[in-house]
Amino acid sequence: MKKKVLALLLASAMVASLAACGGTSTDNGGSTDSGNSGSTTTTSTDGGNTTTAEPYVLDELYVIVDGTLTATVDSGQDAFIEQWEQLVGEKIGHPIKLTIEQPEHSGYQATVSQILSTRQQSDADYPDAMIMSASMFREYQTTGILWDMANAYDNADFHANVRFQNNEFNKDSQGRMYGIAPTRGNGCVTYVKQTWLDAVGMKLDDIKTFDDYYKMLKAFAENDPDGNGKGGTYGAIAAGYANIGEAPYINYLPEFWQGAYPAILQRDGVWVDGFQEQATIDALTRLHQAYVDGVIDPDTEEAGTKQAREKFWNADQSVASGTFAYWAGTWYNNITNNMIKQGIMAEGDQQKDLVMLPPIKEIQDTWGGLIDREAPVWVITDDGDGDDSREQAIFDALIETMLDGDKVETLWVYGAEDVHWSVKAEDFETVTGDDKKVTEYHYEDGQFHLKQSPNDPNSIWSKNHLDPILVIVPLTNGYDDPNPVVQAGNDFFNKYAIAAPVSPASETLTEIQSELTDAKKVAINAAVTGEKTPEEAVAEYVAAWGDTVQGILDELNAQ
């Protein structure tokens, strides 16, 4: 995991010169590609004698992941690592040790930036590979930190089996590819509690425009939808008034943002700052009115995704909300399972009790549908020695096996065998809700099934890191048959999905991205809470950052 010297330009930190060296192997020098064995042999001739260097051996792999790896330390990560080391070791022909660092999900980008700017590349805890969101990836792909894996991707064993071609968008104009998305991006839908609709005498089919949507939110906040005779309910909750740290930014309250986009994007081939546009001021005006009317849970201002989710399915519905925009597919099933567990939904009523709102007219008129985000990517750090052998070995051990369509991919999709899933005969039960409802499960020998979650015997495991519906290489072992609720959620989103705006890649933007994000969040919160008018908040942002942002736009438009 040690690497050679490389000067790095780091996001939200500084220009840092960091030291590095190779792995626990012989560094052969020169520029050579290794094969899928994860090793490289180089030869040299001296006075007619040919010498052969030892093959490159990657015996340790250190990765940083976010919360999308659900096999956490408390949820069977040890078993995941043990099985990964065994299976991958068999594939590459020698033992390999996997070390995983998993920072808090909501602060992941800031944590990774700090890691890359403070740890020396010569240290054993400098990452070999890591997960990045698409916007984070665009920031880092111009820094020199990341390895160009285009050749490795094009020649990978799994390449012929790729069913979604979204990775072509990860190649730059020169054909270089600094990250690979193992799945499609996915996006968010607005989930609505049908029981609350029934309680306030409304129908989902009648919610066609923003005015309709807003009337629904007001009814949820004012008309006692939980039936307790008291107030305290809200129309919506979200993890922030905008998901300002990660593209596509507007996915958690899309009906309010409509066609606004508070970030740099291309319009008609020209890069512009959407935060300065009138559409953003209009969105902030709508959000401010919702704040004044009390239809959005005020915890939204500082809530993370975990807090927002848990408030939505809280057993005490008197402090909950009627709508919640979140990820489609698997999360449709996750949310309903938690509602069942909390006793606010009956088992088997998932698609009846939690419904999905089609995009309102204003969204259809601006975006044309629901935004399918640029997919998160895995990246490999470049040691800068001009020799690809170490990086290729990481690709072979991590990426090639992750997408093998078989045993290792199953680890990434579902987790560890006999810990998160099994094909062995077994019977178990879960107890959920205040009424202690017991659900029994029975499986025959050879029948694939998900087990009880390692950290919660009363909930059923759903997936690990890769969504079986979204992964770019399908499983070939028959284990990719999705849960019907997951399939319904995925089908709904796909019906309306449109590609997200491409994130910008600019060295200047990379340097100031963290400060820019903080400034936008301050402006948004000030406008929504009434500390400033939307016009004042945006104007102050422009006064502080307008010239810098214009320089970034000039840089992007000159590319």
N, C-alpha and C positions, 0 to 999 in steps of 0.2 A: 504493500500500500504506500510505500514511500516513493517520492517522485523527484524529478530534477527541477532546477531553478526555472521559474516562469514569472514574468511580471504580469500582474493581474489588475484589471480595472473592475472594481466591485460596485454593485448597486448599493445605494443608500449608505455608503461608507466612505471610501477613499480610494485613491490609486495606491495599491499595496504591492510591494515586492515580496513574494513569498517563496520560500525554498522548498524543494522537493527532490525525491529520487525514486528509483524503480521499485518493484516488489521484491519478494525474497527469492530473486532469481538472478541469473547472469544477464547483465545488460549488454547486448551485442552491438549496439550502435547501428548506424546506418538506417535505411528506410526499407522495411520489409513487412509484408503482410503475413499473418499467421493463418493457418487453416482453422477448421472448426474444433481441432483438438485443444486450442488455446495455447499453442506453442509455436515458436519460430526457430529455425536453424539458419545461421548465416555462415558463409564460407569465405575464406580469403586465401590468396595465393602469394607465397613469399619464396622467391628463388626456385620456383617450380614445385614447392611443397604446398599442399592444400590442407588447411586446418578447419575443423568444424566446431563451432561454439555449441554449448549446451542449449537444448530447447528452453524457451521461456516457460516457467512454471508459476502459475498464479495459485498460491496456496491459501491466500486470505482475501476476503472481499468485504469491504466496509461500505455500507449504504446508509443514506438518510431518507426516511420516508415520512409522509404526513399521515393524517388520520384515515386516509383511504385504505390503509392496511388495517383491517379490523381485527386481525389476530394480534392484539396488543400484548403487552407483558402480562396483563391480567386475564387475557382471553386466549391462552394457548400458544403464545408466540414461541416458547421454548420448543414445543412439539413441531411447530412449523419449521423452525431453524434446523432441528435435528433431522427431519425428513428431507428437507431441501439439501442439506449437506450430504446425506446418503445418496439421494437420487442423482444430484449433479456430479458428485464425486464419481459415481459409476459411469456417467456420460462422458466426462472429460478424462477419465482414466487415472485420477489421483485424488487424494483427500483435499478438501477445501473447507476453510472455516468461514462462516458467515457471521458478521456483526451488524446489528441493526440499531440505529439511533432514531428515535421517534419523538420529535418535539411536539409540543401542544399544537393541535391542528390550526386553531384560530390565529396563532402567531407564527405560523410556520415560515412564511417568507422572510420576516424580520430575523428569525432565529438562524435561518440558512445564511442570510447576508452576514450576520455577525460571525458565524462559524468560518465562512470563507475569508473574512477580513481579519480575523484574530488568530486563527490557528495557522501554524507554520506547515507548509506542505511537506516538510521533512518529518513531521510528527506522525505517529501511527494512527492518530484519530482524524486525519484529513480524509474526506470521503473519496471513494473511488467512483461512486455513482449516486444519484439522488433523483427524487421526483420533483418536477417543477410544473406549476400551472403554466398555461400557454402564455399569459402575459409576462410572467416571471421569466419564462424561457426566452421570449423575444428580447427582454432586457439583457440577458446574459449571453446571448449567442454572438454578440459582437465583441465580447471582452477578451477572448483568447483562453478562457477557462475551459471551454468545452471542446471535446474531440469531435472531429468531422467523421461521422459514421456512415456516410452515404455508400461507400464501397462495401462496408460490412453488411448494411441493410440489403443492398441490391443482390449480394451473393449469399445471403443467409439461406439456410436449409428451409426455413419456414416461408420464404418469400413467395414461392409458388402457390401457397395455400391462403394467402391474404385475401379476405373477402371485402374489406372496406379500404379504399385507397386514400384515406384522409392524410396519410403521411407524406404524400406528394406536396402538400401545403407546407410541410416543415422543411422543405428544401429551399435554399435561397436562390437568388438569380444566377449564381455561379454553380448551382447544383450541389452545394454543400449542405449537409444535414447534421445538425448538432444535437438532435433529440428525436426519440421515437415514441409515438403514442401507441401503446398496446391495445387501446380501445378507441371507439368513436367517442365524441365529446359528451353527448347527452345534454339535456337542458331541464329547465324547471317548468312545472305546471302549477296552477293555483288550485289547491285542494279546498273543498267546501264541505262542511258537515251537513248532511242531508237532514238530520234531526233538527238542526237549528233552522234550516229553511222551512221545514214543516211547522215549527213552532211560531215563526213570524209570518206564516201564510204566503210564502214566496216559492217560485219554481225556478230551477236552474235555467230552463229553456227561455225564461224571460230576461235573463241577464245578457243583454246584447251590446250595450254601450257603457261608457264610463258613468253616465248618470244612473243607469240601472245598477251598476256595480256599487256605486257610492250609496245608493238607497239601501242596498242589501247590507253594507257595512254599518250604516246608521241603525238599521233594524236590529242587527246583532248586538249593537252597543246599548240600545235603548229599550228594546221590547222583551226583555227577560227570556232569552232563548233557552236558558238552562232550566227555567221553571222554578227557581228557588225564591221568587218574590223579591229579590234584591237586585241591585246593580252590580257593576264590577266586570261585566263582560266587555269584550272588544270585538271590532269587526275583523281586524287582522293583526298579526304579529310577524316580525321579520328580524333577521340578523343584520340590523342596520337599515337606515332609510335608503341606502344604496350599498351594494356589495363592493365598496369603492376600492378595495385592495386587490380585486381579482376580476378579470374579464369573465363574462360580459357585463358586469357592474349593475345592471338594472333587473336582474332575473328574480330578485326576492320581492319586489313590489312592482311588477311590470305594468300593471294597469295605471299606476300613477306616473310612471316614466314615459309610457307610450313610445313616441318616436325620439325622445331625448336620449343622449348617450354622453355621460359626463367624463369623456376621455378622448384621447386623440384617435381619430379614425379617418378612413378615406371616404370622401363623397365625390362621386363622378370622377374618380381617379386622382383627386387632390386631397392631400392630408390637411385636416382641419382640427381645431380643438372644440369638441362638442360641449365642453363645460362652459364655454363662453357664448353659446348659441341661445337664442330666445327660447328654444324648446326646453332647455334646462331650467330657465327661470320659470317657465310655465309649470314644469313638473314640481319644482320647489313650492310654487304657489298652491298647487293641489295638495301637496303633503302638509303644508302649513295649515290649510283649512281642516284637514283631517286631524291634525294635532289639536287644533282649537276645539273641534267638535268631539274630541275624545274617542274617535273610532279606531285609531291605531294604538295598540298597547305602548305606553311610554317607555317600557323597557326596551323597545326596539332601538332606541338611540345607542345603547351600549351593548346590546345582547350579542352573544356569539351564536353560532348555529346550534350548539347543544342546548343552550338555555331557551332559544326560540322553539325548538322542537318539543322540549319537555313541557313548556307552558301550553303549547297547542294541545297535547294529549294528556294534560294534567287531570288526575281523577277529580279534582275540585274544579268543575267547569265554570264556577262562578268567577274565576280569575283567568279564564281561558279566552280564546278567540275563535271566530267561526271560519276564518280562512287562513291559509298558510301556503305560500308559494315555495315549493322545494323541488328537489330532483325527481325526475320521472322514473318509471320502471321499478327497479328494486326498492327505491324509497317509498313508493306507493305501498308495497307490501310491508316494509319496515314500520311505517307510520300506523297502518291499520293493525299490525300485530301489537304495537304498543298501546293503541286504543283498546284493543281486546284485553290486554294485560291490566290496564287501568280500570276496566269494568265499564267503559263508556261505549262499547260496541260489542255486539254479539258475534261469536265465531260463525263464519260463513256468510256474514252480511257485509263483508268489506266493500264490495263494489256497489252496494246499495246505500250504505251509511256514510261513505266518504266518496264524494263525486268530484269530477275534474271539470273546471270551467274552461270552455273554449275561448280562444283569444277574442277580446272585445273588438268592436268595430275600429276604434282608434288605433289599436295595435295592428290589425289587419291592414289598415290604410297606410301605415307608416312602414312597418317592418315586413308585413305580409305573412306573419305567423310568429311562432315561438322560436326564440333564438337557440340554436344548437351550438353550444360553445366549442371553441377550439379545444381539442382534447389535451389533458395533462400529458407530459412526456417524461420519459426516463432519459437522463443525460449521463455521460461519462466524462470525468475530468481528464484533461490533456496534460501530460507531464512536460511537454515542450521539448523533448529530446530528439525529435525528428524520426523516431522509431515507433511504429504503430503496434508493435508486438504486445506490449502490456495492455493497451487499450482494446485491441482485438481479443485478447484473452478474457478481459472483463465482459466484452460483448458476448462472447461464446458461452461463458459461464452464467451470465445473468439474463441477457435478452434472448439469445438463441433457445435456451431451455425454457424460459418463461412462455414462449410461444410454440412449444413442441406439439401442441394438440393432444397431449397425453398426460403422463403422471406429474411432471413438474408444473405444467400449466394448470392442472387440477388443483395443485397446492395453492397457486396464486388465485384461482377462481373461488375455491371452496374452503381451503385451509387444510389442516392435517387430517389424514385418514384416521378413523376411530377416535378422533378428538372432536372435530367439527362435522364430519360426515362419515358414513360407513356403508358397507354393503353386507354387513353381518346381521343375522336375525336378532331382533331385540324388541323389547316392549318397555315403554316408559310413559310417564304422564307429567302434565304441567298443571299448576294450580294458579288461577288468575282471578283478579277482581275482588271486590269487597265480599262478594258472596262465595268466594273460594271455589269457583267453578273448576272442575277437574276435566281435563281433556286427555284421553288415552290415545297412544300411538302404538301401532303394531306393524312390524316389518318382517318379511320373510328373508331367508338367506339368499343373498345375491341381489336384493332390491336396494338400489341407491336411495339414500335418504339423508337429510340433514339432522344433526343431533341437537341436544340441548346445548345452549351456549355455556362455555366453560365457567363464566363468571355469573351466570344466572340460570339455574336449572328450570326456571319457569318460563323461559323464552326459547324459541327455536332459532338456531343459527341461520343466517341468510346467505352471506357470501364473504369472501376475504378481500382481495384487492381488485380483481378483474371481474367485471360483470359478464356472465356467460352470453348475454344477448349482444353486448357491445364489443366484446373482444374481437380483434381483427383476424385472428386465426381460430376457427371453431374447434371445440373439443371433438375428438374422434372416438371417444370411449362411451358415448351415449349418455353422458352425465349432464348434457347441456339443455335438457328439456326443462323449460322455465316453469316456475310457479304461475298458475293462471292469472293471479293478481298482478304479478310482475309483467306478464305478457300484455295484459290489458293496459297497464300504465305505459309500457313501451309503445304499443300500437297507437294509443291516444297521442302521445308526443310526436311520433313519426308522421302522423296525419297532418300536423301543423308545422313541422320543423323547417326552419330556414337557417342557412349558414351564418354564423356570427361574423362581425367585422374582423378583419385580420389585424392582429396587434402590431404596433410599430416596433421597429428595431433601430435604435438610435443610441450612440455612445453618450451623448449629452443627456438624453432621457434616462439612461441607466444610472448616471451619476446622481441625478436629483429625484428619481422616482419616489423614494420614500418620503422626502420632504413635500413633494407635490401631492402625494396621496394624503398626507396629514393635513395639508392646507385645504384640500377639497373636502375632507371629512369635517373640518372645523366650519367651513363655509356652509356646508349642507345642514349640519346640526343647528347652526345659528339661524339659518333661514327657516327651518322647519319649526323650531321652538319659538320664533318671533323675536329673538334677540336682535336680528336685523331683518330687513325686508329681503326677499330673494334678489331684487335688483342690487341692493347694497352689498349683499354677501358676494355676489358674482363680481361686482365692480371692485371690491377690495381684493379678491383673488387676482383679477386682471392687473390691478395696480402693482401687486407684489410679484406676480409671475408672468405677466403678459409678454414682456420683452424676451424672457428666457424661453417661454413656450414658442414664441414666434421664431426664435433661432432654431428650435427643434423642428418646427414645421418646415423651415427653409432647408434644413439638413435633409429631412425626409423627402421633400419634393425635388431635391436636386439629385437624389439617388437614381 
